[in-house]
């Protein structure tokens, strides 16, 4: 099953293998499912006059002189000049002295790369070099562009993927034939080949449709299986509603909104009904989900049971713990809290485990470390997960196995239209908190072009001078050979020159967990004034002092994700601002971003986005969070999602245990899928 290490591929040794591991690629199978993030279509070479600054371009011609090599400090710079009837183009490469042998006077080449203006000269930096025939070959296919890491560029990844495709074991197609015929789905092995190396856009869409169908199919099959197991399940934990909780609610320094009261009533009914609660609480950032979680946990504790709150990151878990501890101290609540995270020392973990096992702990807060086998509960009656879309089907199934079918409540600030939420969370009842507390200042939004950057930097500098903090979001970690977008590492350096003085730090997903936690803690404490980050802050800590969110290349994000990012600010008493920089010129981009400009309502934004994004709109960055989808996007692919939902329901009615011979391969694939979901937890 293609489970051999990537190091078994020709040309991948230990050093390159470690770089692939940084991308989450350990096996050949991982590599086959490491899909391109974009595609580059090589166009006919242009004249030099036709080249556009800050765009990829291709030119062809005969060099009049040999390339020259000069040294600046530790960098070797190779330059050549290409001239045609319309103008002159300077070609520049760094630390590639071997090109002297290739770039000689009288030789014909095609050069492809990004065009920039340097010292008022038109320049192409680090262009790829092709022979006439070589360029004709790449022109016939769309070339994949992968997410990269320093030391592992697009060419090396492309070569490795091609090698993996050549050496892989082909799989028997597990999708029932009638579904493939009904929906005109590509054969599975064809789809895997052509998602990486499509001949043209039509070929790509054909391959992608099959793989998206599969992702939704396996996910929804897992969800429906959970529903079958949970429906009308009797609960061992029937709660009496606690008068202490009612008194606490009345003593809070604010009144719950109407929507919060409605959802709290639904939660309390579930806890006391005699049936197992399985409820999703959806509400925008700041709508007050956390206090409802606290009240539900206290009902549980006052009934002599244990409750657990599971957060997707350590920083968020610690913040929940600290804010709850403060609340308990303020209102003299005689219940014990315990924190469990992966980074705790072995001794700290042992102490926490003992307290949980002996029921010295009433409420346990932590990351998915809470559902590891070593954690033994005494009377676990309620499990709450924060940011549900970060936990997959396997995690949802494992939660129910802790204790005697505890009540399960999940919270999400990801705005998803109700029609889609019902499909995706088919095993859960859905409650929506659709209003914000009256004292919340709405965030002021603006969508600007790149010419506004200087003003934005000045504005951030003024906010920092007033004691506030700012986020700057970039779509990429580091510069890519082939994707034109701002990256965190270079941007942080630019900002330190543009805004000297404040402490500026980087945050991105390739950092180790401990390093990420330290950065977020320093930002939360005010040590860092400006945080330059990728979307890893989308689910992050509460920093009431952060008042500016500047998002570069806003056109590359889905609206739901932009709204999530914007929700990082506007959490305190100060007026907050969101600056979205539109670096694109595609028709419709401004229209999409204007929806965010007009509204701070996540559910309105999600439904408008669903109307605007049509099938086949696949070249933007996907936006539906980290469910379990590598390719699928619940907005772009909403029609496929709805069709798959109907087919899964029909199949479950016809053959619920997948016992029929024609469904054996599908059963094997589903078991493999759920097993992989468990493995993500390191269980």
C-alpha positions as CSV (number, residue, x, y, z in Angstrom):
1,X,0.0,0.0,0.0
2,X,2.7,2.6,-0.9
3,X,3.7,2.8,2.8
4,X,7.4,2.7,2.1
5,X,9.5,5.7,3.3
6,X,10.0,8.5,0.8
7,X,13.7,7.8,1.3
8,X,13.2,4.6,-0.8
9,X,12.8,6.8,-3.9
10,X,15.9,7.4,-6.0
11,X,17.7,10.7,-5.2
12,X,16.1,11.1,-1.7
13,X,18.7,10.6,1.1
14,X,18.5,11.5,4.8
15,X,18.9,15.2,4.3
16,X,16.1,15.5,1.7
17,X,14.0,13.0,3.6
18,X,14.1,15.3,6.7
19,X,13.0,18.2,4.6
20,X,10.0,16.2,3.3
21,X,9.1,15.3,6.9
22,X,8.9,19.1,7.6
23,X,6.1,19.1,4.9
24,X,4.4,16.2,6.7
25,X,5.5,13.8,4.0
26,X,6.9,10.5,5.4
27,X,5.8,7.8,3.0
28,X,5.2,7.4,-0.7
29,X,1.5,7.5,0.0
30,X,1.9,10.8,1.8
31,X,3.8,12.2,-1.2
32,X,1.1,11.0,-3.7
33,X,-1.5,12.9,-1.6
34,X,0.7,16.0,-1.2
35,X,-1.3,17.8,-3.9
36,X,-0.2,20.9,-5.7
37,X,-1.3,24.2,-4.3
38,X,-1.4,25.8,-7.8
39,X,-0.5,25.2,-11.4
40,X,1.7,27.1,-13.8
41,X,0.8,27.1,-17.4
42,X,3.8,27.9,-19.5
43,X,2.8,30.4,-22.2
44,X,4.3,31.2,-25.6
45,X,7.5,33.3,-25.2
46,X,6.8,37.1,-25.5
47,X,8.8,40.0,-26.8
48,X,10.7,41.9,-24.1
49,X,8.4,44.9,-24.5
50,X,5.3,42.7,-23.7
51,X,6.7,41.5,-20.3
52,X,4.8,42.8,-17.3
53,X,6.6,43.9,-14.1
54,X,5.8,41.6,-11.1
55,X,4.4,38.9,-13.3
56,X,5.8,35.6,-14.5
57,X,6.9,35.7,-18.1
58,X,8.8,33.8,-20.8
59,X,11.3,35.2,-23.4
60,X,13.4,33.4,-26.0
61,X,16.5,34.5,-27.9
62,X,20.3,34.1,-28.6
63,X,22.8,35.5,-26.1
64,X,25.2,38.0,-27.6
65,X,27.8,37.6,-24.8
66,X,28.9,35.0,-22.3
67,X,27.4,35.3,-18.9
68,X,29.5,37.1,-16.3
69,X,30.1,36.1,-12.6
70,X,30.8,38.6,-9.9
71,X,31.1,38.2,-6.1
72,X,29.3,40.4,-3.5
73,X,30.4,39.4,0.0
74,X,29.5,35.7,0.1
75,X,27.1,35.7,-2.9
76,X,28.1,34.9,-6.5
77,X,25.9,36.8,-9.0
78,X,25.7,35.5,-12.5
79,X,24.3,38.0,-15.1
80,X,23.5,37.8,-18.8
81,X,21.7,40.1,-21.1
82,X,19.1,39.3,-23.7
83,X,18.1,41.8,-26.4
84,X,15.4,41.7,-29.1
85,X,14.0,44.4,-31.4
86,X,11.7,45.7,-28.6
87,X,14.2,46.1,-25.8
88,X,16.8,44.6,-23.4
89,X,16.3,42.3,-20.4
90,X,18.8,41.6,-17.7
91,X,19.0,38.0,-16.4
92,X,20.2,37.3,-12.9
93,X,21.0,34.1,-10.9
94,X,22.5,33.8,-7.4
95,X,25.1,31.2,-6.4
96,X,24.9,29.2,-9.6
97,X,28.4,29.6,-11.1
98,X,28.0,26.4,-13.2
99,X,25.7,28.4,-15.5
100,X,28.7,30.0,-17.1
101,X,29.1,26.8,-19.2
102,X,25.5,26.9,-20.3
103,X,25.1,30.7,-20.9
104,X,27.6,31.3,-23.7
105,X,27.4,33.7,-26.6
106,X,25.6,32.4,-29.6
107,X,23.4,29.9,-27.6
108,X,19.6,29.9,-27.9
109,X,17.5,29.6,-24.7
110,X,14.0,30.2,-23.4
111,X,14.0,31.9,-20.0
112,X,11.0,31.8,-17.7
113,X,10.7,33.7,-14.4
114,X,9.4,36.7,-12.5
115,X,10.0,40.1,-14.1
116,X,11.0,43.0,-11.8
117,X,12.4,46.5,-12.1
118,X,15.8,46.9,-10.6
119,X,17.8,50.2,-10.9
120,X,15.3,51.2,-13.6
121,X,16.2,48.1,-15.6
122,X,13.9,45.3,-16.6
123,X,15.2,42.2,-14.8
124,X,14.3,38.5,-14.6
125,X,15.6,36.9,-11.4
126,X,16.4,33.3,-11.1
127,X,14.7,32.3,-14.3
128,X,14.4,28.7,-15.4
129,X,16.4,27.9,-18.5
130,X,15.1,25.7,-21.3
131,X,16.2,24.6,-24.8
132,X,13.7,25.2,-27.6
133,X,12.5,21.5,-27.5
134,X,12.5,21.4,-23.7
135,X,10.2,24.4,-23.5
136,X,7.8,23.0,-26.1
137,X,7.5,19.9,-23.8
138,X,6.5,21.9,-20.7
139,X,4.1,24.0,-22.7
140,X,2.1,20.9,-23.4
141,X,1.3,20.4,-19.7
142,X,0.3,22.4,-16.7
143,X,3.2,22.3,-14.3
144,X,2.4,21.7,-10.6
145,X,3.4,24.2,-7.9
146,X,3.8,22.6,-4.4
147,X,4.1,24.1,-1.0
148,X,7.8,24.2,-0.3
149,X,10.3,24.6,2.5
150,X,13.7,26.1,2.6
151,X,16.2,23.8,0.9
152,X,13.4,21.9,-0.9
153,X,12.2,23.7,-4.0
154,X,9.5,23.0,-6.5
155,X,11.7,21.1,-9.0
156,X,12.9,18.6,-6.4
157,X,9.3,18.0,-5.1
158,X,8.1,17.6,-8.7
159,X,10.8,15.0,-9.5
160,X,10.0,13.1,-6.3
161,X,6.3,13.0,-7.1
162,X,7.0,11.8,-10.7
163,X,9.3,9.1,-9.2
164,X,6.6,8.1,-6.7
165,X,3.9,7.8,-9.4
166,X,6.2,5.6,-11.5
167,X,7.0,3.3,-8.6
168,X,3.7,3.2,-6.8
169,X,1.4,0.2,-6.5
170,X,-1.8,0.9,-8.3
171,X,-5.0,0.5,-6.2
172,X,-8.2,-1.3,-7.0
173,X,-10.9,1.3,-7.3
174,X,-13.0,1.2,-4.2
175,X,-15.8,3.5,-5.4
176,X,-18.9,1.6,-6.4
177,X,-19.1,1.4,-10.2
178,X,-22.7,2.8,-10.3
179,X,-21.5,6.0,-8.6
180,X,-18.6,6.4,-10.9
181,X,-20.9,6.1,-13.9
182,X,-23.7,8.3,-12.4
183,X,-21.3,11.2,-11.6
184,X,-18.8,10.7,-14.4
185,X,-15.9,10.2,-12.0
186,X,-12.4,9.4,-13.1
187,X,-10.8,6.1,-12.2
188,X,-8.9,6.5,-8.9
189,X,-5.3,5.9,-10.2
190,X,-5.9,8.2,-13.2
191,X,-7.1,10.9,-10.8
192,X,-4.0,10.6,-8.6
193,X,-1.7,10.8,-11.7
194,X,-3.5,13.7,-13.3
195,X,-4.0,15.9,-10.1
196,X,-0.2,16.2,-10.2
197,X,0.4,16.4,-13.9
198,X,-2.7,17.4,-15.8
199,X,-2.5,18.0,-19.5
200,X,-4.9,20.9,-19.4
201,X,-7.6,22.6,-17.1
202,X,-10.3,20.1,-18.2
203,X,-8.0,17.2,-17.3
204,X,-7.3,18.8,-13.9
205,X,-11.0,19.4,-13.1
206,X,-11.8,15.7,-14.1
207,X,-9.1,14.4,-11.7
208,X,-10.0,16.9,-8.9
209,X,-13.7,16.1,-9.0
210,X,-13.0,12.4,-8.3
211,X,-10.7,13.1,-5.4
212,X,-13.0,15.7,-3.9
213,X,-15.9,13.2,-4.2
214,X,-13.8,10.6,-2.3
215,X,-12.8,13.1,0.5
216,X,-16.4,14.0,1.2
217,X,-17.6,10.4,0.8
218,X,-15.2,8.9,3.4
219,X,-15.7,11.8,5.8
220,X,-19.5,11.7,5.6
221,X,-19.6,7.9,5.8
222,X,-17.6,8.2,9.1
223,X,-20.0,10.9,10.4
224,X,-23.1,8.9,9.5
225,X,-21.6,5.9,11.3
226,X,-21.2,8.0,14.4
227,X,-24.8,9.1,14.1
228,X,-26.1,5.5,13.9
229,X,-24.1,4.6,17.1
230,X,-25.3,7.7,18.9
231,X,-28.9,8.2,17.9
232,X,-31.4,7.9,20.8
233,X,-28.6,6.5,23.0
234,X,-29.6,6.5,26.7
235,X,-27.3,8.4,29.0
236,X,-25.7,7.2,32.2
237,X,-25.4,10.8,33.2
238,X,-28.7,12.4,33.9
239,X,-28.1,15.9,35.4
240,X,-30.1,17.8,37.9
241,X,-29.9,21.5,37.0
242,X,-27.8,23.1,39.7
243,X,-29.1,26.2,41.6
244,X,-25.4,27.3,42.1
245,X,-25.0,27.6,38.3
246,X,-28.2,29.7,38.1
247,X,-26.9,32.0,40.9
248,X,-23.5,32.4,39.1
249,X,-25.3,33.4,35.9
250,X,-27.2,36.1,37.7
251,X,-24.0,37.4,39.4
252,X,-22.0,37.8,36.2
253,X,-21.1,41.4,35.3
254,X,-23.0,41.1,32.1
255,X,-26.4,39.8,31.0
256,X,-26.5,36.9,28.5
257,X,-27.9,37.8,25.1
258,X,-31.2,36.3,24.0
259,X,-29.4,33.9,21.7
260,X,-27.1,32.7,24.5
261,X,-30.2,32.1,26.8
262,X,-31.8,30.0,24.0
263,X,-28.7,27.9,23.5
264,X,-28.1,27.5,27.3
265,X,-31.7,26.2,27.6
266,X,-31.0,23.6,24.8
267,X,-27.8,22.5,26.6
268,X,-29.5,22.2,30.0
269,X,-32.4,20.2,28.4
270,X,-29.8,17.8,26.8
271,X,-28.0,17.3,30.1
272,X,-31.2,16.5,32.0
273,X,-33.1,14.6,29.3
274,X,-31.7,11.1,29.8
275,X,-30.4,11.0,26.3
276,X,-26.7,11.4,25.3
277,X,-26.0,15.0,24.3
278,X,-24.3,15.5,20.9
279,X,-24.6,19.2,20.1
280,X,-22.7,21.7,18.0
281,X,-22.7,25.3,19.2
282,X,-21.9,27.6,16.3
283,X,-21.3,31.3,17.0
284,X,-19.2,34.1,15.6
285,X,-16.0,35.0,17.4
286,X,-17.0,37.0,20.6
287,X,-20.6,35.7,20.6
288,X,-20.1,34.2,24.1
289,X,-19.7,30.4,23.5
290,X,-17.1,30.0,26.3
291,X,-19.3,31.1,29.2
292,X,-21.9,28.6,28.1
293,X,-19.2,25.9,28.1
294,X,-18.2,27.0,31.7
295,X,-21.9,26.8,32.9
296,X,-22.3,23.3,31.3
297,X,-19.1,22.1,33.0
298,X,-20.3,23.5,36.3
299,X,-23.7,21.7,36.0
300,X,-21.6,18.5,35.5
301,X,-19.3,19.2,38.5
302,X,-22.2,20.0,40.9
303,X,-23.7,16.7,39.9
304,X,-20.6,14.9,41.2
305,X,-19.2,14.1,37.7
306,X,-16.2,15.2,35.7
307,X,-16.2,17.5,32.6
308,X,-13.4,18.0,30.1
309,X,-12.7,21.0,27.7
310,X,-10.5,20.2,24.7
311,X,-8.8,23.0,22.7
312,X,-6.9,22.7,19.4
313,X,-3.7,24.4,20.7
314,X,-1.8,24.5,24.0
315,X,-1.9,28.2,24.1
316,X,-5.7,28.3,23.8
317,X,-6.0,25.5,26.4
318,X,-3.8,27.5,28.9
319,X,-5.9,30.6,28.2
320,X,-9.2,28.7,28.9
321,X,-7.6,27.3,32.1
322,X,-6.4,30.7,33.4
323,X,-9.6,32.6,32.6
324,X,-11.7,29.8,34.3
325,X,-9.4,29.7,37.3
326,X,-9.8,33.5,37.7
327,X,-13.6,33.2,37.4
328,X,-13.7,30.4,40.1
329,X,-11.5,32.6,42.4
330,X,-13.7,35.7,41.9
331,X,-17.0,33.9,42.6
332,X,-15.6,31.5,45.2
333,X,-16.5,28.4,43.2
334,X,-15.3,25.3,45.2
335,X,-14.5,23.1,42.2
336,X,-11.0,21.9,41.1
337,X,-9.4,22.6,37.7
338,X,-6.6,20.6,36.1
339,X,-4.6,21.4,32.9
340,X,-3.2,18.6,30.7
341,X,-1.0,19.5,27.7
342,X,1.6,17.6,25.6
343,X,4.5,19.9,26.7
344,X,4.1,19.3,30.4
345,X,6.9,17.3,32.1
346,X,6.4,13.6,32.8
347,X,6.1,14.4,36.5
348,X,3.5,17.2,35.9
349,X,1.5,14.8,33.7
350,X,1.6,12.0,36.3
351,X,0.3,14.4,39.0
352,X,-2.5,15.5,36.7
353,X,-3.4,11.9,35.8
354,X,-3.6,11.0,39.5
355,X,-5.9,13.9,40.3
356,X,-8.2,13.0,37.3
357,X,-8.2,9.2,38.2
358,X,-8.9,10.0,41.9
359,X,-11.6,12.6,41.1
360,X,-9.6,15.4,42.8
361,X,-10.1,17.2,39.5
362,X,-13.7,18.2,38.6
363,X,-13.0,20.0,35.4
364,X,-10.1,19.0,33.1
365,X,-8.8,21.4,30.4
366,X,-6.3,20.5,27.7
367,X,-5.4,19.6,24.1
368,X,-6.2,16.3,22.5
369,X,-3.8,14.8,25.1
370,X,-7.0,14.5,27.1
371,X,-8.1,11.5,25.1
372,X,-4.8,9.6,25.2
373,X,-5.1,6.2,26.7
374,X,-3.0,7.2,29.8
375,X,-5.8,9.6,31.0
376,X,-8.3,7.6,33.1
377,X,-11.3,9.4,34.3
378,X,-13.5,8.6,37.3
379,X,-16.9,9.8,36.1
380,X,-16.4,11.6,32.8
381,X,-19.9,12.9,31.9
382,X,-19.3,15.8,29.6
383,X,-16.7,16.5,26.9
384,X,-16.5,19.9,25.2
385,X,-14.3,20.5,22.2
386,X,-13.4,24.1,21.1
387,X,-13.1,24.8,17.4
388,X,-14.7,21.5,16.3
389,X,-13.4,21.7,12.7
390,X,-9.9,21.1,14.0
391,X,-10.9,17.6,15.2
392,X,-11.7,14.9,12.7
393,X,-14.0,11.9,12.5
394,X,-11.5,9.7,14.4
395,X,-11.2,12.1,17.2
396,X,-15.0,12.5,17.4
397,X,-15.4,8.7,17.6
398,X,-12.6,8.4,20.2
399,X,-14.3,11.0,22.5
400,X,-17.3,8.7,22.9
401,X,-15.1,5.9,24.1
402,X,-13.9,7.7,27.1
403,X,-16.0,7.0,30.1
404,X,-19.6,5.6,29.7
405,X,-20.8,7.6,26.6
406,X,-20.2,11.1,28.0
407,X,-22.3,14.0,26.7
408,X,-20.5,15.7,23.8
409,X,-20.7,19.4,23.1
410,X,-18.6,21.0,20.4
411,X,-18.1,24.7,19.7
412,X,-17.1,26.4,16.4
413,X,-16.5,30.0,15.4
414,X,-16.3,28.9,11.7
415,X,-19.3,30.3,10.0
416,X,-20.9,27.6,7.8
417,X,-24.3,28.0,6.2
418,X,-26.8,25.9,8.1
419,X,-27.6,23.7,5.1
420,X,-24.0,22.6,4.9
421,X,-23.5,22.4,8.7
422,X,-26.4,19.9,8.9
423,X,-24.5,17.7,6.3
424,X,-21.0,18.0,7.8
425,X,-22.1,17.6,11.4
426,X,-24.8,15.0,10.7
427,X,-24.1,13.3,14.0
428,X,-24.8,16.5,16.0
429,X,-27.8,18.7,16.9
430,X,-27.0,22.3,15.9
431,X,-27.4,25.4,18.0
432,X,-26.5,28.9,16.6
433,X,-25.6,32.0,18.7
434,X,-26.6,34.6,16.1
435,X,-26.0,37.9,18.0
436,X,-23.1,39.6,19.6
437,X,-23.1,41.2,23.1
438,X,-24.3,44.8,23.0
439,X,-21.0,46.2,24.3
440,X,-18.9,44.9,21.4
441,X,-17.4,47.7,19.1
442,X,-17.8,46.6,15.4
443,X,-14.5,46.2,13.6
444,X,-13.8,49.0,11.0
445,X,-12.8,47.3,7.7
446,X,-11.1,48.5,4.5
447,X,-10.1,46.8,1.3
448,X,-7.1,48.5,-0.3
449,X,-4.5,48.0,-3.1
450,X,-0.8,47.7,-2.7
451,X,-0.3,51.4,-3.0
452,X,-1.8,51.8,0.5
453,X,0.9,49.8,2.3
454,X,2.9,52.9,3.4
455,X,-0.2,54.4,5.0
456,X,-1.0,51.1,6.6
457,X,2.5,50.9,8.1
458,X,2.2,54.4,9.5
459,X,-1.2,53.6,11.0
460,X,0.2,50.4,12.7
461,X,3.1,52.4,14.0
462,X,0.6,55.0,15.6
463,X,-1.4,52.2,17.1
464,X,1.7,50.6,18.6
465,X,2.8,54.0,20.0
466,X,-0.6,54.2,21.7
467,X,0.2,50.9,23.4
468,X,-1.8,48.6,21.0
469,X,-0.6,45.5,19.1
470,X,-1.1,44.3,15.5
471,X,-1.2,41.2,13.4
472,X,0.1,41.0,9.8
473,X,-1.0,37.9,7.8
474,X,0.9,36.5,4.8
475,X,-0.3,33.5,2.8
476,X,3.2,31.9,2.6
477,X,6.0,31.0,5.1
478,X,8.9,31.8,2.7
479,X,9.5,32.9,-0.9
480,X,8.5,30.4,-3.6
481,X,10.0,29.9,-7.0
482,X,6.7,30.0,-8.7
483,X,4.0,31.6,-6.5
484,X,3.7,35.4,-6.4
485,X,2.6,36.1,-2.8
486,X,3.9,37.8,0.3
487,X,5.8,35.5,2.7
488,X,6.2,35.7,6.5
489,X,10.1,35.6,6.7
490,X,10.8,38.4,4.2
491,X,7.9,40.5,5.3
492,X,9.0,40.6,8.9
493,X,12.4,42.0,7.7
494,X,10.7,44.6,5.5
495,X,8.5,45.7,8.5
496,X,11.4,46.0,10.8
497,X,12.8,48.6,8.4
498,X,9.5,50.3,7.8
499,X,8.5,50.4,11.5
500,X,11.7,50.5,13.5
501,X,11.4,50.2,17.3
502,X,8.6,47.8,18.1
503,X,9.3,44.1,18.8
504,X,8.3,42.2,15.6
505,X,8.2,38.4,15.5
506,X,7.2,35.6,13.0
507,X,4.8,32.7,13.5
508,X,4.1,29.9,11.0
509,X,3.1,26.3,10.9
510,X,6.6,24.9,10.2
511,X,7.8,26.0,13.6
512,X,7.9,23.4,16.4
513,X,4.9,23.4,18.7
514,X,7.0,24.7,21.7
515,X,8.4,27.6,19.6
516,X,4.8,28.5,18.4
517,X,3.5,28.5,22.0
518,X,6.3,30.7,23.2
519,X,5.7,33.3,20.4
520,X,2.0,33.4,21.1
521,X,2.5,33.7,24.8
522,X,4.9,36.6,24.3
523,X,2.4,38.3,22.0
524,X,-0.4,37.7,24.5
525,X,1.6,39.2,27.3
526,X,2.5,42.3,25.2
527,X,6.2,41.6,24.8
528,X,5.8,41.4,21.0
529,X,4.0,44.3,19.4
530,X,3.6,43.1,15.8
531,X,3.1,39.5,14.9
532,X,3.8,38.5,11.2
533,X,2.1,35.2,10.7
534,X,0.4,32.7,8.4
535,X,-3.1,31.6,9.1
536,X,-2.0,29.6,12.1
537,X,-3.4,32.4,14.2
538,X,-6.9,31.8,12.8
539,X,-7.6,29.8,16.0
540,X,-5.5,31.5,18.6
541,X,-5.5,33.1,21.9
542,X,-7.5,36.1,23.1
543,X,-5.4,39.2,22.9
544,X,-7.7,42.1,23.8
545,X,-4.9,44.6,23.3
546,X,-4.5,43.7,19.5
547,X,-6.4,46.3,17.4
548,X,-5.1,45.9,13.9
549,X,-5.3,43.0,11.5
550,X,-3.6,43.6,8.2
551,X,-4.0,40.8,5.7
552,X,-1.7,40.7,2.6
553,X,-2.8,39.0,-0.6
554,X,-6.4,39.0,0.8
555,X,-7.6,37.7,-2.6
556,X,-5.8,34.4,-2.0
557,X,-8.1,33.5,1.0
558,X,-11.7,32.4,1.1
559,X,-14.1,34.9,2.8
560,X,-14.8,32.5,5.7
561,X,-11.1,32.3,6.5
562,X,-10.7,36.1,6.2
563,X,-13.5,36.5,8.6
564,X,-11.9,34.1,11.1
565,X,-8.6,36.0,10.8
566,X,-10.4,39.3,11.4
567,X,-11.9,37.8,14.5
568,X,-8.4,37.9,16.2
569,X,-9.0,41.6,16.8
570,X,-11.9,43.5,18.3
571,X,-11.8,41.5,21.5
572,X,-11.1,44.3,23.9
573,X,-12.4,47.8,24.8
574,X,-10.5,49.6,22.0
575,X,-11.7,50.3,18.5
576,X,-10.2,47.7,16.1
577,X,-9.4,47.7,12.4
578,X,-9.0,45.2,9.6
579,X,-6.9,46.2,6.5
580,X,-7.3,43.7,3.6
581,X,-4.7,44.3,0.9
582,X,-5.9,43.1,-2.5
583,X,-2.8,42.3,-4.6
584,X,-4.8,40.7,-7.5
585,X,-6.5,42.1,-10.5
586,X,-8.9,39.3,-11.2
587,X,-12.5,40.2,-12.1
588,X,-14.8,39.5,-9.2
589,X,-12.1,39.7,-6.5
590,X,-13.1,43.2,-5.3
591,X,-16.7,42.1,-5.3
592,X,-15.9,39.2,-3.0
593,X,-13.8,41.3,-0.6
594,X,-16.5,44.0,-0.5
595,X,-18.8,41.5,1.2
596,X,-16.3,41.6,4.2
597,X,-16.0,45.3,4.0
598,X,-19.8,45.7,4.4
599,X,-20.5,43.1,7.1
600,X,-19.0,41.7,10.3
601,X,-21.7,38.9,10.4
602,X,-19.9,35.6,9.7
603,X,-23.1,33.7,8.7
604,X,-24.1,36.4,6.2
605,X,-20.6,36.3,4.8
606,X,-20.5,32.5,4.5
607,X,-23.9,32.4,2.6
608,X,-22.9,35.3,0.3
609,X,-19.6,33.5,-0.4
610,X,-21.5,30.3,-1.3
611,X,-23.5,32.3,-3.9
612,X,-20.4,33.8,-5.5
613,X,-18.0,30.8,-5.7
614,X,-19.0,28.6,-8.6
615,X,-18.0,25.0,-9.3
616,X,-14.6,24.7,-10.8
617,X,-13.4,27.9,-9.0
618,X,-10.3,26.0,-7.8
619,X,-7.4,28.2,-8.2
620,X,-7.9,30.2,-5.0
621,X,-6.5,28.9,-1.7
622,X,-9.1,26.6,0.0
623,X,-10.9,28.1,2.9
624,X,-12.9,25.6,4.9
625,X,-10.6,25.2,7.8
626,X,-8.7,22.0,8.7
627,X,-11.5,19.4,8.6
628,X,-10.0,16.4,6.9
629,X,-10.0,17.7,3.3
630,X,-6.8,18.1,1.4
631,X,-8.5,19.3,-1.8
632,X,-12.2,19.7,-1.1
633,X,-13.7,23.0,-0.1
634,X,-17.2,23.0,1.4
635,X,-18.0,26.4,-0.4
636,X,-16.5,25.8,-3.8
637,X,-17.6,22.1,-3.8
638,X,-21.0,22.6,-2.1
639,X,-22.9,20.8,-4.9
640,X,-20.6,17.8,-4.7
641,X,-21.0,17.8,-0.9
642,X,-24.8,17.7,-1.2
643,X,-24.8,14.9,-3.8
644,X,-22.4,12.8,-1.7
645,X,-24.5,13.3,1.3
646,X,-27.5,11.8,-0.5
647,X,-25.5,8.9,-1.9
648,X,-24.0,8.0,1.6
649,X,-27.5,8.0,3.1
650,X,-28.8,5.7,0.3
651,X,-25.8,3.3,0.6
652,X,-26.3,3.1,4.4
653,X,-29.9,2.1,3.9
654,X,-29.1,-0.5,1.3
655,X,-25.9,-2.0,3.0
656,X,-25.2,-0.4,6.4
657,X,-22.3,-2.8,7.3
658,X,-20.9,-2.8,3.7
659,X,-21.2,-6.6,3.6
660,X,-22.1,-6.9,-0.1
661,X,-19.2,-8.1,-2.3
662,X,-19.2,-4.9,-4.5
663,X,-18.6,-2.8,-1.3
664,X,-15.7,-4.8,0.2
665,X,-13.0,-2.4,-1.3
666,X,-14.9,0.6,0.0
667,X,-15.1,-1.0,3.5
668,X,-11.3,-1.6,3.4
669,X,-10.7,2.1,2.4
670,X,-13.1,3.4,5.1
671,X,-11.3,1.4,7.8
672,X,-8.0,2.6,6.6
673,X,-9.3,6.2,6.6
674,X,-10.5,6.0,10.2
675,X,-7.3,4.3,11.3
676,X,-5.3,7.2,9.8
677,X,-7.5,9.7,11.6
678,X,-6.7,7.9,14.9
679,X,-2.9,7.9,14.1
680,X,-3.0,11.7,13.9
681,X,-3.6,11.7,17.6
682,X,-0.5,9.5,18.2
683,X,-2.7,7.1,20.0
